Every structure is written in C-alpha cells, then in structure tokens.
Amino acid sequence: MVEAIRSAEKQTSGEIRIYMEQYCKFIDPLDRAKEVFVELEMYKTKDRNGVVLYIATKDHQLALLGDVGIYEKMGQTFWDHEVKLMLSEFKQHNFIDGVCKIIGDVGEALKTNFPYQGDDKNELEDGIVYGK
C-alpha cells in the first residue's frame, strides 16, 4: 500500500495518506476522517491537495477525504464513487488490492488537477499511520 502511495505521488504534487485503526470513535467515519486530517496536518500542503484514506478495520468503516483545493476542482461525485468502489472490493475480501486501486484512482485524479512539477517535494510521509 505504501508503494501504491509512492507511485501515485510521483505523478502529482498531491499527498496521500492512509490512517488505520480498529474502531471508529464516531458514528460517521467521515467525521473521524476530518479529525484525523487535522491531527496529521494534511491541510499544510502548499496547494491544499492532501488526501486521507481512513479505515476502521473492526468497525468495517471507511472514508476518503480530500482538502479544500481538491474539492474545488473535483467535487463530491468523485469521492462518493471511489468509496463505493472500495466498499465493493472489501465485500469481495480484496482489502489490499482495493486500497491500492483507490490510491491509484486518487493519484490519477490528482495528476490531472495537480500535475507533478519539477520543484515538487514530498510534503508528508508516505507510510501508513496506525491509530488504536
């Protein structure tokens, strides 16, 4: 999954992170994703183009959240579609492949809207962040 992030980020100035924990503290995983987004300081990218994929493994919940710069260019439809795809993969027990596919899709969308520039640098770590 980390390699999928690195591969996607080679084509864009956007930043992608995965946050995994066992249980979601909130009824709506998007609310938890928003909290995680702030905790990880995803909003500190130059172009406001950070994305966090939130997964609560035991609660079987997930959310995909992009910063304001991304939403201005891509709208809500893209995010809803990607979450549906990921849920479909998870129902088929394709967990890692499903996550990697979504990261690839997000990377392609970021590449279109935030293409890699020669002076771009990796603003956030690529590793998976594990909560409780």
LUMFIDO-188860 format. One record per residue (C-alpha): x, z, y; residue number from 0. Coordinates in pm, whole numbers. Example, Ala and Ser with C-alpha at 12.3 -4.5 7.8 and 13.67 -1.06 7.14 Angstrom:
# LUMFIDO-188860
+--------+--------+--------+-----+
:   east :     up :  north :   i :
+--------+--------+--------+-----+
:   1230 :    780 :   -450 :   0 :
:   1367 :    714 :   -106 :   1 :
+--------+--------+--------+-----+
END
This chain:
# LUMFIDO-188860
+--------+--------+--------+-----+
:   east :     up :  north :   i :
+--------+--------+--------+-----+
:      0 :      0 :      0 :   0 :
:    287 :     74 :    235 :   1 :
:    432 :   -269 :    158 :   2 :
:     95 :   -425 :    246 :   3 :
:    108 :   -247 :    582 :   4 :
:    462 :   -367 :    649 :   5 :
:    375 :   -721 :    551 :   6 :
:     68 :   -725 :    777 :   7 :
:    258 :   -576 :   1070 :   8 :
:    531 :   -843 :   1053 :   9 :
:    278 :  -1089 :   1197 :  10 :
:    130 :   -876 :   1474 :  11 :
:    203 :   -622 :   1743 :  12 :
:    -81 :   -414 :   1594 :  13 :
:    -23 :    -93 :   1399 :  14 :
:   -199 :      2 :   1076 :  15 :
:   -201 :    345 :    912 :  16 :
:   -369 :    494 :    608 :  17 :
:   -488 :    853 :    610 :  18 :
:   -596 :   1002 :    277 :  19 :
:   -740 :   1341 :    197 :  20 :
:   -959 :   1478 :    -79 :  21 :
:  -1262 :   1588 :    120 :  22 :
:  -1420 :   1472 :    444 :  23 :
:  -1490 :   1755 :    690 :  24 :
:  -1779 :   1562 :    844 :  25 :
:  -2098 :   1406 :    715 :  26 :
:  -1998 :   1074 :    872 :  27 :
:  -1646 :    963 :    773 :  28 :
:  -1621 :    763 :   1095 :  29 :
:  -1630 :   1091 :   1287 :  30 :
:  -1339 :   1217 :   1077 :  31 :
:  -1155 :    886 :   1127 :  32 :
:  -1189 :    933 :   1504 :  33 :
:  -1041 :   1281 :   1477 :  34 :
:   -755 :   1153 :   1260 :  35 :
:   -697 :    867 :   1504 :  36 :
:   -632 :   1119 :   1780 :  37 :
:   -425 :   1352 :   1556 :  38 :
:   -198 :   1062 :   1461 :  39 :
:   -178 :    947 :   1825 :  40 :
:   -288 :    598 :   1726 :  41 :
:   -403 :    542 :   2085 :  42 :
:    -43 :    541 :   2208 :  43 :
:     30 :    179 :   2118 :  44 :
:    119 :    -45 :   2410 :  45 :
:   -173 :   -284 :   2356 :  46 :
:   -418 :    -22 :   2223 :  47 :
:   -422 :   -207 :   1892 :  48 :
:   -380 :     66 :   1631 :  49 :
:   -598 :     78 :   1320 :  50 :
:   -653 :    371 :   1085 :  51 :
:   -799 :    340 :    737 :  52 :
:   -947 :    678 :    646 :  53 :
:  -1016 :    762 :    280 :  54 :
:  -1161 :   1087 :    140 :  55 :
:  -1089 :   1047 :   -232 :  56 :
:  -1304 :   1324 :   -386 :  57 :
:  -1598 :   1263 :   -150 :  58 :
:  -1577 :    885 :   -200 :  59 :
:  -1596 :    821 :    171 :  60 :
:  -1404 :    584 :    392 :  61 :
:  -1391 :    446 :    741 :  62 :
:  -1195 :    180 :    922 :  63 :
:  -1132 :    245 :   1290 :  64 :
:   -953 :     33 :   1548 :  65 :
:   -853 :    122 :   1902 :  66 :
:  -1035 :      1 :   2213 :  67 :
:   -809 :   -303 :   2259 :  68 :
:   -910 :   -434 :   1919 :  69 :
:  -1282 :   -370 :   1960 :  70 :
:  -1280 :   -558 :   2289 :  71 :
:  -1155 :   -868 :   2106 :  72 :
:  -1311 :   -836 :   1760 :  73 :
:  -1641 :   -650 :   1793 :  74 :
:  -1817 :   -430 :   1537 :  75 :
:  -1917 :   -702 :   1289 :  76 :
:  -1560 :   -744 :   1159 :  77 :
:  -1522 :   -373 :   1085 :  78 :
:  -1860 :   -344 :    912 :  79 :
:  -1777 :   -645 :    694 :  80 :
:  -1437 :   -506 :    592 :  81 :
:  -1585 :   -168 :    496 :  82 :
:  -1845 :   -344 :    278 :  83 :
:  -1568 :   -543 :    108 :  84 :
:  -1363 :   -231 :     46 :  85 :
:  -1662 :    -45 :    -98 :  86 :
:  -1725 :   -338 :   -329 :  87 :
:  -1365 :   -325 :   -453 :  88 :
:  -1384 :     52 :   -501 :  89 :
:  -1705 :     22 :   -707 :  90 :
:  -1511 :   -207 :   -941 :  91 :
:  -1232 :     56 :   -958 :  92 :
:   -992 :   -172 :   -769 :  93 :
:   -868 :    104 :   -542 :  94 :
:   -515 :     -3 :   -461 :  95 :
:   -595 :   -374 :   -466 :  96 :
:   -898 :   -308 :   -246 :  97 :
:   -694 :   -118 :     11 :  98 :
:   -422 :   -384 :     10 :  99 :
:   -680 :   -661 :     53 : 100 :
:   -838 :   -486 :    353 : 101 :
:   -497 :   -426 :    507 : 102 :
:   -424 :   -797 :    465 : 103 :
:   -756 :   -888 :    629 : 104 :
:   -694 :   -650 :    917 : 105 :
:   -341 :   -788 :    954 : 106 :
:   -476 :  -1144 :    975 : 107 :
:   -730 :  -1043 :   1240 : 108 :
:   -462 :   -859 :   1436 : 109 :
:   -231 :  -1160 :   1408 : 110 :
:   -499 :  -1379 :   1565 : 111 :
:   -571 :  -1139 :   1851 : 112 :
:   -235 :   -965 :   1888 : 113 :
:     33 :  -1205 :   1758 : 114 :
:    385 :  -1081 :   1697 : 115 :
:    616 :  -1122 :   1995 : 116 :
:    994 :  -1124 :   1972 : 117 :
:   1023 :   -794 :   2157 : 118 :
:    763 :   -609 :   1948 : 119 :
:    875 :   -292 :   1777 : 120 :
:    716 :    -74 :   1514 : 121 :
:    543 :    188 :   1728 : 122 :
:    404 :    405 :   1445 : 123 :
:    524 :    498 :   1097 : 124 :
:    402 :    277 :    813 : 125 :
:    375 :    543 :    545 : 126 :
:     53 :    691 :    410 : 127 :
:    -45 :   1019 :    575 : 128 :
:   -189 :   1275 :    337 : 129 :
:   -430 :   1545 :    454 : 130 :
:   -567 :   1832 :    249 : 131 :
+--------+--------+--------+-----+
END
